Amino acid sequence: MRRLVLTVAVLAAAVGAALAPAAAPPSSVTAAHDAGPAPTASPSPGASAPDSLDVRLAKAAPAQAAPPPVASIGPATGPAVLDPSVTAVNPLAAPMGDTSNLVRDDNSSEVLAVFNAVNAWRAQNGLKPVRYHLSVQGLAQEWSDSIASREVIEHRASFWTDPRALNPDNGAGEVIAVRWDRDAAQLVQWWKNSPAHNAILLDPRMSVVGIGITFTNGTYPATPNRYAMWGVVDFFGYTTPPAGTTAAPGGSTGGTPTPTPTPTPTPGPTTPAPVPVNPPPGGSVTPGGAELCAAPGRFQPTTQDTSRASLHSAADVVALNSAGSIVAYPATAGKLGTTATTLGTGFGGATSVQSVDWDRDGILDLLVQWGDGRLVLYPGLAGGSYGAPTTLGLSGWNTMTVATGQWCAANRLPQLLALDPSGNLYLYPNRGAGDIHERALIATGVPAGRLAILDASGDGLEDLVVQRSDGALVLYRSLGQEQLVNEGRPVVATAAGTTGPIRVLRGLDGAGSVGVSALRTDGSLAYWPVANGAFGAPRVLATGWSGLRLG
């Protein structure tokens, strides 16, 4: 099928200087944005807050000159015919610059302003409105963050081949704009006034968009290339809208920002993300099969230097402290270091965090469950810190207990198991950076407890271990695909007197070793080694953890 691609860039800046609002403390982002607060850099060693602050008012600064108009770059076009077979297996690269200049304020109102302005313009010209998709939003937001952090206005080459574009078959286009203020509707006004860019807005084939808006601390003329607001909109045309398409950002029908979705709505064809829902009573185990376990492609370990990555080992212990920071304690030779590394701040609204190499690039990522129901992935970077976050699930995840691991024997990507309060266990397959919109019910009547995925039976296949309310660890053996072994559920160990989740540590006692850790009520961190299908005696890895929550 011929698919005409129009890829257009637009750059605009408001006349009149306006200082960007000061960065607010990191906070969770609403459904229109693709994640909560991005992890911030760790404080320098020994840094501390002053005992007092001497606050003085500075003299009024002289009036600044108005910034000059921003010059536009020419339109970029792709091939006249797009071949679906060239779609990348992994997301395309998005190099990041100095992310400390990005301001992680809530951008949902700006995203909605752009979306509504585009559709209002299309309506005036007798065209159908475009719809919205969180996967496409993730693509646009990542690139907006990338160019803003590098202070370079450019397009992502072959952006339509990114798997997050969801294989458009009826056209594609990208527009970019920048401003010295946060008047997002003016981005659209500039595009309307440019014939080449207006052609994208009014292309009748375009049916779905994703919008990325990035704020910085830039001001004119102090930072002439660091504009206060950067915007990227990706337009795609589909013969059939992809699953997860919504009427507007956040799953609304547009017009006004929508309230936070309820935790357990009934999923439907326009649900923007997998909303966990309790199935009817009496549900049965999913029949045998490997449909959801099929690997989306071949994955090879990274060849890049990962020595500067924030997490170095799957044995490093990740925790949340009372200040809302994610911290990590490095593991070495069977022991934990006593000095924590801060991975991110502003996570007071998070209910759970775990490290996982979600895309199997050799760098550990962070998977965070938020109290407002979102499930968000923070991809680890080889040079340290984390890239632009991606929302894998939009709502309902605060009611679920989640574990990750290589559940599917023939698929090297980690998968996700989720247990709802009614004891229903689901498999959610890893589809990379896209929305999790598939699942299979693989068991019912599972104790409402904590979960861990590891080979606890010694047969080479990953199993599920569930902690009951009495502390007993119960084994659910797998067949290496979707289903569980149909057998009794033996108790393999006890972790009585523990609180919070249980986490799998890999490599703590050497290559190939595995075990589970849990925080005891006395503030000590215990570890149970697992070898040859048996749990060993627990040992204490650390004490004084009363102010911490294990991931």
C-alpha positions in Angstrom: 0.0 0.0 0.0 1.3 3.4 -0.8 1.7 5.6 2.2 2.6 9.2 1.5 4.7 10.7 4.3 4.9 14.4 5.0 7.4 15.4 7.6 7.4 19.0 8.3 9.2 21.1 10.9 8.1 24.4 12.2 9.8 26.8 14.6 8.1 29.7 16.2 8.8 32.1 19.1 6.6 34.6 20.7 7.5 38.3 20.4 8.0 39.7 23.9 10.2 38.3 26.6 8.6 36.1 29.2 10.5 34.4 31.9 9.7 30.7 32.2 8.0 29.9 35.6 10.4 28.5 38.2 10.6 24.8 38.4 8.1 23.4 40.9 9.0 20.4 43.0 8.7 17.2 41.0 5.1 15.9 41.0 3.1 13.2 39.4 1.9 14.1 35.9 -1.7 13.8 34.7 -3.0 11.3 32.1 -2.2 13.6 29.2 1.5 13.5 30.0 3.4 10.3 29.7 4.9 10.0 33.2 5.5 11.4 36.6 8.5 13.4 37.7 11.7 12.4 36.0 14.5 11.2 38.3 16.8 14.1 39.2 20.5 14.0 39.6 22.0 12.8 42.9 23.2 15.5 45.3 26.9 15.9 45.5 28.6 14.0 48.3 28.5 15.9 51.6 26.1 18.5 50.4 23.7 19.7 53.0 21.1 22.5 53.4 22.2 25.7 55.2 21.0 26.3 58.7 19.5 29.6 57.7 18.8 31.6 54.6 19.6 35.3 54.2 16.9 36.4 51.9 17.4 39.8 50.2 15.5 41.5 47.4 17.6 42.3 44.4 17.3 45.6 42.5 14.9 45.7 39.7 16.5 44.5 36.5 16.4 46.8 33.4 13.9 46.0 30.8 15.1 43.4 28.3 15.0 43.6 24.6 12.3 41.5 22.9 13.6 38.2 21.5 14.0 38.1 17.7 11.7 35.9 15.6 12.8 32.3 15.4 13.9 31.3 11.9 12.2 28.2 10.5 14.0 25.2 9.0 12.8 23.8 5.8 10.2 20.9 5.6 11.6 17.4 5.8 10.0 14.7 3.8 10.1 10.9 3.8 9.8 8.3 1.1 6.6 8.4 -1.0 5.9 4.8 -0.2 6.4 3.3 3.3 7.3 -0.3 3.7 5.9 -1.9 6.9 8.8 -4.3 7.0 11.3 -1.5 7.8 9.6 -0.8 11.2 12.3 -1.0 13.8 12.2 -3.7 16.5 13.4 -1.3 19.2 12.6 2.4 19.6 14.7 4.8 17.6 17.5 6.7 19.3 16.8 9.9 21.1 20.1 11.4 22.3 19.8 13.5 25.5 21.8 16.6 26.4 21.8 18.5 29.7 18.5 17.3 31.2 19.1 19.5 34.3 17.8 22.5 32.2 14.4 20.8 31.7 11.6 21.8 33.9 9.3 18.9 34.8 6.1 20.8 35.3 2.7 19.3 34.4 2.2 19.8 30.7 -1.3 18.4 30.4 -3.0 21.7 29.8 -0.5 22.6 27.0 -1.0 19.2 25.4 -4.7 19.6 25.4 -4.5 23.2 24.1 -2.5 22.1 21.1 -4.8 19.1 20.5 -8.0 21.2 20.7 -6.5 24.0 18.5 -5.6 21.5 15.8 -9.1 20.0 15.8 -10.8 23.3 15.8 -8.8 24.3 12.7 -9.7 21.0 11.0 -13.4 21.5 11.9 -13.3 25.0 10.3 -12.1 23.4 7.1 -14.6 20.6 7.1 -12.3 17.8 8.2 -12.7 15.0 10.7 -10.9 15.5 14.0 -7.7 13.6 14.7 -7.7 11.3 17.7 -5.0 10.5 20.3 -2.7 7.6 21.2 -0.4 7.4 24.2 2.2 5.4 22.3 2.5 8.1 19.7 2.6 10.7 22.5 5.5 8.8 24.0 7.3 9.0 20.7 6.7 12.8 20.4 7.5 13.6 24.1 10.8 11.7 24.0 11.9 13.7 21.0 10.7 17.0 22.5 12.8 16.3 25.6 15.7 15.3 23.4 15.9 18.4 21.3 15.2 20.7 24.2 18.0 19.1 26.3 20.4 19.5 23.4 19.1 23.0 22.4 19.0 21.8 18.7 15.9 22.0 16.5 15.8 19.0 14.3 13.7 16.0 13.3 14.2 12.4 14.3 15.2 10.6 11.1 12.7 8.0 9.9 10.4 8.7 12.9 7.5 6.8 11.2 9.5 3.5 11.5 9.6 3.6 15.3 7.5 0.8 16.8 5.7 3.4 18.9 4.3 4.9 15.6 2.2 1.7 15.4 2.7 1.1 11.6 0.8 4.0 10.0 -0.4 3.1 6.5 -2.0 6.3 5.3 0.6 9.1 5.8 2.7 10.6 8.5 4.1 14.0 9.4 5.9 15.8 12.2 5.8 19.4 13.2 8.1 21.2 15.7 7.8 24.6 17.3 9.4 26.6 20.1 8.4 29.6 22.1 9.8 31.9 24.9 6.5 31.5 26.8 4.0 28.7 27.5 1.2 29.8 25.2 0.8 26.4 23.5 -2.1 27.5 21.3 0.3 29.9 19.6 2.3 27.0 18.4 -0.7 25.9 16.3 -1.3 29.4 15.1 2.3 29.6 13.7 1.7 26.3 11.9 -1.5 27.6 10.4 0.3 30.6 9.0 3.0 28.5 7.3 1.6 26.8 4.1 3.9 23.8 4.3 3.1 23.1 7.9 -0.6 23.9 7.5 -0.7 21.1 4.9 0.0 18.7 7.7 -2.7 20.1 10.0 -5.3 19.9 7.2 -4.2 16.6 5.6 -7.5 14.6 5.6 -5.6 11.3 5.8 -4.2 12.1 9.3 -6.2 10.4 11.9 -4.1 10.0 15.1 -1.6 12.3 16.8 0.8 12.3 19.8 1.9 15.6 21.3 5.2 16.3 23.2 5.6 19.5 25.2 8.8 20.2 27.1 9.6 23.2 29.4 13.1 24.5 30.1 14.6 27.1 32.4 15.6 29.2 29.4 15.2 32.9 29.2 16.0 35.5 26.6 18.7 36.8 26.1 20.6 34.8 28.7 20.1 31.5 26.9 19.5 32.4 23.3 19.1 28.7 22.1 17.2 27.4 25.2 13.7 28.3 24.4 11.2 28.1 27.3 8.8 25.7 25.6 9.4 23.1 22.9 6.6 21.3 21.1 6.6 18.2 18.8 3.5 16.8 17.2 3.5 13.5 15.3 0.7 13.0 12.9 -0.2 9.5 11.5 -2.8 8.1 9.2 -4.2 4.6 9.7 -6.8 2.7 7.6 -7.9 1.2 10.9 -7.0 3.1 14.2 -4.7 1.1 16.4 -5.9 -0.4 19.6 -5.7 2.1 22.5 -6.7 5.1 20.3 -8.7 7.7 22.3 -10.9 10.7 21.4 -8.5 13.1 23.2 -5.5 13.2 25.6 -6.4 11.3 28.7 -9.1 9.3 27.1 -11.6 12.2 27.1 -13.8 13.6 24.3 -11.8 16.9 24.3 -12.9 20.4 25.2 -11.7 20.5 28.8 -9.0 18.7 30.8 -10.4 15.4 32.1 -10.2 14.3 35.8 -8.0 11.6 36.9 -9.5 8.2 35.6 -11.0 6.0 38.3 -8.9 3.1 39.4 -11.0 0.3 38.0 -13.1 1.3 35.0 -14.3 -1.3 32.6 -11.9 -1.6 29.6 -13.3 -0.9 26.2 -12.0 -0.3 22.7 -11.0 3.3 23.4 -9.2 2.6 26.7 -5.8 4.3 26.4 -4.0 1.7 28.6 -4.7 -1.7 30.2 -7.0 -0.9 33.0 -6.9 -3.9 35.4 -10.4 -5.1 36.1 -11.7 -8.0 38.3 -13.1 -10.7 36.0 -16.4 -12.4 36.8 -16.3 -14.9 39.7 -15.5 -18.4 38.7 -13.0 -17.5 36.0 -10.7 -20.4 34.9 -7.0 -20.7 34.2 -6.2 -19.7 30.7 -5.7 -22.7 28.4 -2.2 -23.7 27.4 -0.6 -21.7 24.6 2.2 -19.3 23.8 0.5 -16.5 21.9 1.3 -13.8 24.4 4.8 -15.2 25.0 5.9 -14.9 21.4 9.0 -12.7 21.1 8.5 -9.5 19.1 12.0 -9.8 17.7 15.6 -10.9 18.4 17.4 -9.0 21.2 21.1 -9.0 21.7 23.0 -7.5 24.7 24.3 -4.0 24.3 27.8 -3.4 23.2 28.0 0.1 24.7 29.9 0.9 27.8 27.5 0.7 30.8 30.0 1.4 33.6 28.4 4.8 34.3 24.9 3.5 34.4 23.0 4.4 37.7 22.5 0.7 38.6 25.3 -1.8 38.0 23.8 -5.1 39.1 20.5 -6.9 39.4 21.6 -7.5 43.0 21.6 -3.8 43.9 18.7 -3.1 46.3 16.3 -0.3 45.3 14.2 1.4 48.0 12.0 4.4 48.6 12.8 6.6 51.5 10.5 8.8 53.6 11.6 11.9 51.6 10.1 10.5 48.4 13.5 9.6 46.9 14.5 6.4 45.1 17.8 5.2 46.5 20.0 2.2 45.7 22.4 0.2 47.8 25.1 -1.4 45.6 25.8 -5.1 46.1 29.4 -6.6 46.2 30.5 -10.1 47.0 27.3 -11.1 48.9 27.0 -7.8 50.9 25.4 -4.5 50.5 27.2 -1.2 50.6 26.3 1.1 53.5 26.1 4.3 51.4 23.0 4.8 49.3 23.0 6.4 45.8 20.0 8.7 45.0 18.5 7.6 41.7 15.6 10.1 41.7 13.6 12.5 43.8 9.9 13.6 43.8 8.6 10.0 44.1 6.5 10.6 47.3 3.4 9.5 45.3 4.9 6.2 44.2 3.7 3.0 45.8 6.3 0.6 44.3 9.5 0.7 42.3 11.6 -2.1 41.0 14.6 -2.4 38.7 14.3 -4.4 35.5 16.0 -4.4 32.1 12.7 -3.9 30.3 14.1 -3.6 26.8 17.1 -5.9 27.3 19.7 -3.4 26.4 21.9 -4.4 29.3 21.0 -1.3 31.3 18.6 -1.6 34.3 15.5 0.6 34.1 13.0 1.6 36.8 9.4 0.4 36.8 7.2 2.6 39.1 3.7 2.2 40.2 2.1 5.5 41.2 -0.7 6.0 43.8 -2.9 7.6 41.1 -2.9 4.3 39.2 -0.2 4.8 36.5 2.5 2.3 35.7 5.6 4.2 34.4 8.9 3.1 32.9 12.0 5.2 33.4 14.6 3.9 30.9 18.2 3.7 32.2 20.9 5.4 30.2 24.4 4.1 29.7 25.9 7.4 30.8 23.9 7.5 34.0 20.5 8.8 35.1 17.3 8.0 33.1 15.7 9.0 29.9 12.2 10.3 29.2 9.6 8.3 31.1 7.0 6.2 29.3 3.6 5.4 30.6 2.9 1.6 30.1 -0.4 1.7 31.9 -2.6 4.7 32.6 -4.9 3.7 35.5 -5.8 0.9 37.9 -2.3 -0.3 38.6 -2.4 1.0 42.2 -4.8 -1.9 43.0 -2.4 -4.5 41.5 0.6 -6.4 43.0 3.2 -6.6 40.2 6.3 -8.7 39.6 8.6 -8.8 36.6 10.8 -11.6 35.3 11.5 -13.9 32.3 8.2 -15.7 32.6 8.3 -16.8 28.9 11.1 -19.3 28.3 11.4 -18.5 24.6 11.3 -14.8 25.0 14.3 -13.0 26.5 12.3 -9.9 27.4 11.0 -9.7 31.0 7.3 -10.1 31.3 4.8 -8.7 33.9 2.5 -10.7 36.2 -0.1 -8.8 38.1 -2.4 -9.9 40.9 -5.6 -8.1 41.7 -7.3 -7.9 45.1 -9.7 -10.7 44.2 -6.9 -13.2 43.6 -6.9 -13.2 39.8 -3.5 -13.5 38.3 -2.8 -12.0 34.9 0.1 -12.1 32.4 0.8 -8.8 30.6 3.3 -9.4 27.8 6.2 -7.0 27.3 5.6 -5.0 24.1 8.5 -2.6 24.6 7.7 1.1 25.0 4.1 0.8 23.8 1.0 0.6 26.0 0.3 -2.6 27.7 -3.1 -3.5 26.1 -3.0 -7.3 26.2 -3.3 -9.7 29.0 -4.3 -13.3 29.9 -6.0 -14.6 33.0 -3.7 -17.5 34.1 -5.0 -18.3 37.5 -7.7 -17.5 40.1 -7.9 -17.9 43.8 -4.3 -16.8 44.3 -3.6 -15.5 47.8 -3.6 -11.7 47.9 0.0 -11.3 48.8 3.4 -10.3 47.5 4.9 -11.8 44.3 8.3 -12.8 43.0 9.4 -14.4 39.7 12.4 -16.7 39.9 13.4 -20.4 39.2 12.4 -21.7 42.7 11.9 -25.3 41.6 15.3 -25.8 39.9 13.9 -26.9 36.5 15.4 -24.0 34.6 12.0 -22.3 34.2 10.9 -19.1 36.0 8.2 -19.8 38.6 6.0 -17.6 40.7 6.4 -17.3 44.5 3.5 -15.8 46.4 3.7 -14.7 50.1 0.6 -15.4 52.0 -0.7 -13.3 54.9 0.9 -15.7 57.4 4.3 -15.2 55.8 4.4 -18.6 54.0 6.0 -18.5 50.5 3.9 -20.6 48.1 5.3 -22.0 44.9 3.4 -21.8 41.5 5.4 -23.6 38.9 5.3 -22.5 35.3 5.5 -24.3 32.0 7.7 -21.6 30.5 4.7 -20.2 28.6 1.5 -18.6 29.7 0.1 -21.3 32.0 0.9 -22.8 35.4 1.5 -26.4 36.2 -1.7 -28.0 37.4 -0.7 -29.3 40.8 -0.8 -28.6 44.5 0.9 -25.4 45.7 3.6 -26.3 48.2 5.0 -24.0 50.8 8.7 -23.6 50.1 9.8 -21.2 52.8 8.5 -18.7 55.4 9.1 -15.0 55.6 7.0 -14.3 58.7 7.6 -10.9 60.3 8.3 -9.1 57.0 6.5 -6.1 55.5 6.2 -4.7 52.1 7.2 -6.4 48.8 9.6 -9.3 48.2 12.3 -8.6 45.6 14.4 -11.0 43.6 18.2 -10.3 43.7 20.3 -11.9 41.0 24.0 -12.3 41.3 24.4 -11.3 44.9 26.4 -14.4 45.8 28.1 -14.7 42.4 27.2 -15.2 38.8 24.1 -17.3 38.4 23.0 -17.0 42.0 19.5 -15.9 42.9 17.4 -15.3 46.0 14.7 -13.1 47.5 14.9 -10.2 49.9 12.3 -8.7 52.2 12.2 -6.0 54.9 11.5 -7.2 58.4 9.4 -5.3 60.9 12.5 -4.8 63.1 14.1 -2.7 60.3 16.5 -5.4 59.0 16.8 -6.5 55.4 16.8 -10.3 55.1 17.9 -12.4 52.1 16.9 -16.0 51.3 19.3 -17.7 48.8 17.6 -20.1 46.4 19.6 -23.0 44.7 18.8 -26.4 43.3 15.1 -25.9 43.9 15.4 -25.1 47.6 15.3 -22.0 49.8 18.3 -21.6 52.1 18.4 -20.1 55.6 17.9 -16.4 55.6 20.7 -14.0 56.5 20.7 -10.2 57.3 22.0 -7.9 54.6 21.4 -4.6 56.4 19.9 -3.1 59.5 18.4 0.3 60.4 16.0 0.3 57.4 13.0 1.4 59.4 12.7 4.6 57.4 12.8 2.8 54.0 10.4 0.8 51.9 11.9 -2.0 49.8 11.1 -1.0 46.2 
